[in-house]
């Protein structure tokens, strides 16, 4: 009878270690915050343009074609692009978009950095909002929305 109790305790301990390992993997990330490269990829070959030739997206993000859409006429292009990736540092994504959007001629209007981060940019007669979130399992989600904007110039 004692052997069955020991096996039961062993199974509980083994399952506890397994779930602790899963929790540790979900809470960690692959980017070191003290690393100078943690602000995002700096080499253009590590990023790609999707449908909009002035919004650079890191290659490590996976494009979600089912959720995304782009509408284009002779006068403007608008749409929403969705991306995700497991174990990507959301602060690095925020810094990447902040840096590269300005390099591509976008002017930052507002930004909010937190559990859910938002960046808002404008360029001529267009606006762009980037929303970065992270699920409790460690998957980063990026939503990029581009559309016409009425920005008054001073």
C-alpha positions as CSV (number, residue, x, y, z in Angstrom):
1,X,0.0,0.0,0.0
2,X,2.9,2.3,0.8
3,X,4.2,2.1,-2.8
4,X,1.0,3.5,-4.3
5,X,1.1,6.5,-2.0
6,X,4.7,7.2,-3.0
7,X,3.8,6.9,-6.7
8,X,0.9,9.4,-6.2
9,X,3.2,11.8,-4.4
10,X,5.8,11.4,-7.2
11,X,3.2,12.1,-9.8
12,X,2.0,15.2,-8.0
13,X,5.6,16.5,-7.7
14,X,6.3,15.7,-11.4
15,X,3.2,17.6,-12.5
16,X,4.0,20.5,-10.3
17,X,7.5,20.8,-11.8
18,X,6.1,20.5,-15.3
19,X,3.5,23.3,-14.7
20,X,6.1,25.5,-13.0
21,X,8.3,25.1,-16.1
22,X,5.4,26.1,-18.4
23,X,4.7,29.1,-16.2
24,X,8.4,30.1,-16.2
25,X,8.5,29.8,-20.1
26,X,5.4,31.9,-20.5
27,X,6.6,34.7,-18.2
28,X,10.1,35.0,-19.7
29,X,11.1,36.5,-23.0
30,X,13.9,36.1,-25.4
31,X,15.1,39.7,-25.4
32,X,17.4,41.0,-22.7
33,X,16.5,44.5,-21.6
34,X,20.0,45.6,-21.0
35,X,21.1,44.6,-24.5
36,X,21.5,47.6,-26.8
37,X,19.8,45.6,-29.6
38,X,16.7,45.2,-27.3
39,X,15.1,48.3,-28.9
40,X,14.3,46.2,-31.9
41,X,15.9,45.2,-35.2
42,X,18.0,47.9,-36.6
43,X,18.8,46.3,-39.9
44,X,16.2,46.8,-42.7
45,X,16.5,43.1,-43.8
46,X,15.1,42.1,-40.4
47,X,11.9,43.9,-41.2
48,X,9.3,44.0,-44.0
49,X,6.6,46.3,-45.4
50,X,3.1,44.8,-45.7
51,X,0.7,46.6,-48.0
52,X,1.8,50.1,-46.8
53,X,5.2,51.1,-48.1
54,X,5.9,53.4,-45.1
55,X,5.1,51.1,-42.2
56,X,7.9,48.7,-41.3
57,X,7.1,45.5,-39.4
58,X,9.7,43.2,-37.7
59,X,10.1,39.9,-39.5
60,X,9.7,38.0,-36.3
61,X,6.0,38.9,-36.2
62,X,3.6,36.5,-38.0
63,X,1.1,38.1,-40.3
64,X,-2.6,37.1,-39.7
65,X,-4.2,37.1,-43.1
66,X,-7.6,36.0,-41.8
67,X,-8.0,39.0,-39.5
68,X,-6.3,41.6,-41.7
69,X,-7.9,43.7,-44.5
70,X,-6.8,46.5,-46.8
71,X,-9.1,48.7,-48.9
72,X,-7.6,50.8,-51.7
73,X,-9.0,53.3,-54.1
74,X,-7.4,55.7,-56.6
75,X,-7.2,58.3,-53.8
76,X,-6.3,56.5,-50.6
77,X,-5.5,53.2,-49.0
78,X,-6.8,52.1,-45.6
79,X,-6.9,48.9,-43.6
80,X,-6.0,46.9,-40.5
81,X,-3.1,44.5,-40.3
82,X,-2.8,42.0,-37.5
83,X,0.4,40.2,-36.3
84,X,1.4,38.0,-33.4
85,X,4.3,36.1,-32.0
86,X,5.0,34.1,-28.9
87,X,7.8,35.3,-26.6
88,X,8.5,38.7,-28.1
89,X,9.3,41.6,-25.8
90,X,6.5,44.2,-26.1
91,X,8.8,47.0,-25.0
92,X,11.1,46.1,-27.9
93,X,8.2,46.2,-30.3
94,X,7.1,49.6,-29.0
95,X,10.6,51.0,-29.4
96,X,10.9,49.5,-32.9
97,X,7.7,51.1,-34.1
98,X,8.4,54.4,-32.5
99,X,11.9,54.6,-34.1
100,X,11.0,53.3,-37.6
101,X,7.7,55.2,-38.1
102,X,9.5,58.5,-37.6
103,X,12.2,57.3,-40.0
104,X,9.5,56.7,-42.6
105,X,8.2,60.2,-42.2
106,X,5.4,59.7,-39.7
107,X,4.9,62.3,-36.9
108,X,4.0,60.9,-33.5
109,X,0.8,62.4,-32.1
110,X,0.5,60.4,-28.9
111,X,1.8,57.2,-27.3
112,X,0.8,55.2,-24.2
113,X,3.1,52.5,-22.9
114,X,1.7,50.0,-20.4
115,X,0.1,46.6,-20.2
116,X,-1.6,47.6,-23.5
117,X,0.5,50.1,-25.5
118,X,-0.7,52.5,-28.2
119,X,1.1,54.6,-30.7
120,X,-0.6,57.2,-32.9
121,X,1.0,58.8,-35.9
122,X,0.0,61.1,-38.7
123,X,1.4,61.8,-42.2
124,X,-0.1,64.3,-44.6
125,X,-3.7,63.2,-44.8
126,X,-3.4,59.8,-43.1
127,X,-3.3,58.5,-39.6
128,X,-1.9,55.3,-38.1
129,X,-2.6,53.7,-34.8
130,X,-0.5,50.8,-33.5
131,X,-1.8,48.7,-30.6
132,X,0.6,46.3,-28.8
133,X,-0.7,43.8,-26.2
134,X,0.5,40.6,-24.6
135,X,-1.7,37.6,-23.6
136,X,-1.2,35.8,-20.3
137,X,0.5,33.0,-22.2
138,X,3.2,35.3,-23.5
139,X,2.0,35.9,-27.1
140,X,2.5,39.5,-28.3
141,X,-0.3,40.9,-30.5
142,X,0.2,43.9,-32.8
143,X,-2.7,45.7,-34.6
144,X,-1.8,48.3,-37.1
145,X,-4.7,50.5,-38.4
146,X,-4.2,53.1,-41.2
147,X,-6.8,55.4,-42.5
148,X,-7.6,58.9,-43.8
149,X,-7.1,61.7,-41.2
150,X,-8.0,65.4,-41.1
151,X,-5.0,66.9,-39.4
152,X,-5.0,70.7,-39.1
153,X,-1.6,72.3,-39.8
154,X,-0.4,75.3,-37.7
